[in-house]
Amino acid sequence: MAFALLIAQTLVLVAGLALLAQFVIGLFSWGRRQGNFFYQLFELIARPAVKLIRLITPKIVLDRHIPIGAFMILLFAYFWLGFEHRASCKAQLEQRGCEKWAAAWTSPPSQ
């Protein structure tokens, strides 16, 4: 369970960073952003998250606001998955994916 949570958290992180990178590229080349190769690449990576948010939001929400909503939901999902991963490792420390937690919890505190 902990390993699956870790994979899900990593996928959420990649999609969120792709949206953030799209935003930064858009800031520097707003008028030409659709012709930018890296903008299109990050758009391709973040497309599943953006489409999912478009499906669950009402049609009154403008399409240009969907990436912002997707980023916010991905941000909350990242932290929620992190807390769930920690709780899963705390329940059973021998699971695959809990190596860093095991090292942190079994080592003596440094002074």
N, C-alpha and C positions, 0 to 999 in steps of 0.2 A: 504494500500500500504506500509506503513512504517513497519508494522509487518512482511509482506512477505519479505521485504528487509533485515530486521533483521535476519530472519530465514536463508535466503540465505547466508548472511555474516557469520553466525555461521557455516553453512555447509562447506563453503570455508575455514574457520579457522580450522576446524577439519581435513579436508583433507591436508591442508598445514602443520599442526603440525605433522600429521602422516608421511608425507614425510620427515620432519626435523628429527623426531625421528628415522626413518629408516636410515637416513644418519649417525646419531650419533652412533647407534648400529653397523652400518657397519664399522665405524672408529675403534671401539674397537675389533671387531671380523670379519675382512674382509674375511678370508678364510672360516670361519664357519657360516657366516651370514645366509645362506639359511636354516640351521638347527636350528636356534634360534627361539623359539616360539614367542617372542615379535616382532621380525623382520617380521615374517610371519603375525602376527596380524596387524601390521601397514601397511604391504603391502596389506592386504585385505581391510583395510579402505581406502587407497589411490588409489586402483585399478581403480575405475570409472574415476577419474581425469586423471590418466596416460593413460588409454585406449582412452579417448576423445582426448587428445593431440596427441596420436599416429595416430588417424584417420585424424586429420587436418594437420599434418606435412607431408612434402614430404618423400618418401621412402629413400632418400639419407641420412637423419638424422639417426644416429646410435641408436639402441634401448637403449643403456646404457646412452644416453644423454636425453632421453625422460623424466625421472623423474626430471631432472634439469629444463627443459622447463616447465613442469607441475608446479613445485614449483614457478617459476617466474610468470607464468600466474595467478596462485592462489594468489600470493602476490599482483599483480596489481588489480585483481578482488576484493580482500578484501578491499583495499583502495577505489576503485571506488564505491563499494556497500556502504561503510561507508559515502562517500560524498553524494551519492544519498539519503541515509537514512536521513542525516542531512537536505538536501534540501527538502525532503518530509515533514519532521517534521516542518521545517520553514514555509512551505506553509500552513499547517493545523496542528496546535499544539495539537488539541484534539484527534488525531488519536491514536489507540492502538499501543503501542510500542514506543511512544514518551515521556514516563513519565520522563526519566532522562534528556532529552533535556528541557522539560518544567520546571523541577526543577532548571536546570542550568540557563535558560534564565529569569526566574521570580524572582530568589533570588537576593538580593542586593549584590554587590561586597564586599568581605571582605577586611578590611584594616589592 
